[in-house]
Amino acid sequence: MANTLTIEVAYATPEKQLILTVHPQEGATVEECILQSGIKEHFPEIDLSTQKVGIWNKASKLDATPRDGDRIEIYRPLIADPKAVRKRRAEEAKQSGRADKVTGGRPDAKRKAQESKPE
């Protein structure tokens, strides 16, 4: 008889979070553990063909084999690209005068640095 593992499967939305424990046979894949957990019954919007998964916050493939005690996490798609958000925020800071238009730093930082230099 093959050994069984204890694996957690986690998914969260802003409204609801759920961690389910499953006991798959040793050698089961991430995808098999997710399906065995029944988490898709609680969150029918989960689409494993497009959503990323991970084990303990590290990206993983569906055919990876988790170890005893691992937590499999199903990640929701990002609603905004973090790089685009940072770029837009930096441009707004430059336009409003909160950032230097050339360096992107604080506009008064250069002046303060020059004032603090001993002569």
N, C-alpha and C positions, 0 to 999 in steps of 0.2 A: 504494500500500500504506500502510495506517494505521500510525502509530508504536505501538510497544509500550512499556508502562510496567513498572517494577519496583515491586511492592507487597508488603508483608509482611502476613500475617494471623496474629493472635495470640489464643490462648485459654489459660487456666490453671485448674486445679483445685488443691486443696492437695496432691494427690499427683503431678500431672503438668502440665508446661507445654510449650507447643509454639508455635513461630513458623515459618510456612511462607511461602516466597517464590513469588509468581505473576507472570506476565508477560501481563497482559490488554491488549487493544487500547485505545488512547486513547478515552476516552468511556465506558468500562465503569463500571457502578455499584458501590457498596459490596457490595450483595447478590451481584452477578455475580462479583466478586472472591472473596468468601467461598465461593461454590459452586465456583468454578474451583479453589480451593486444596485442596479435598477434606478440609478440617478436620473436617467432620461424620462422616467415616469413622473418625476417631480419637476423636471425642467425640460419639457418637450422641445424647446428651442435649441438644445445642444445639437450641434452638427459636427461630428468627429472628422468629417472629410475636409472641413475648413478651419475649425478651431484648433489652436495649439494646446498641447498638454505638457506637463512636466512632473518630475518627481522631486519633492522638496525644493521647489522654486528653481529647478534647473530644467531647461527644455529637454524633452524626451520624445522619442518616436513611439507610435502606437504598437510597434512590434518589439519594443524593449521589454525585458523581463525584470519586474520589480523584485526587491528583496523583502524579507520578513520585516515588518515594522515601517515600511515606506508609506508615504502619503502621496497619492496621485492627485494632481490638480488639473482641472480643466479651466483654461483661460478664456475670458470673454474677449471679443475683438475690441481694439482700441477705437474710441469714438473720435479721437483727434490725433494727428501725428505730432508727437512731442517736439520734434525739431521745428516743425512749422509754427507751433505755438510759441516756442522760445524766440524764433526769428521775428514773428509779428510783435511780440512784447518788446523786444529790443528796438524795433523800428518805432514803435509808439513812444518809447522812452526818449529816443533821439528827437522825434518831432516835438515832444512836449518840453524839451530842454532838460530832462532829468539825466541825460547821458550825452557825452561828448560826441559830436557828429562824426569825428574821424576815428577816435580810438574805441568808442563805445563805453568807456569808463565814466566815472562821475565827472561832471564838468568842472567842479572846483578842486578835484584831486591834484591836478597838475599845478595849480596855483598854490595849494597848501604845501606841496612838496618843495616848490621853489622858495617859499617863505621860510621853511624849516632848515634850509641849507645854511651852514655857517659860511660867512664870507671870509 
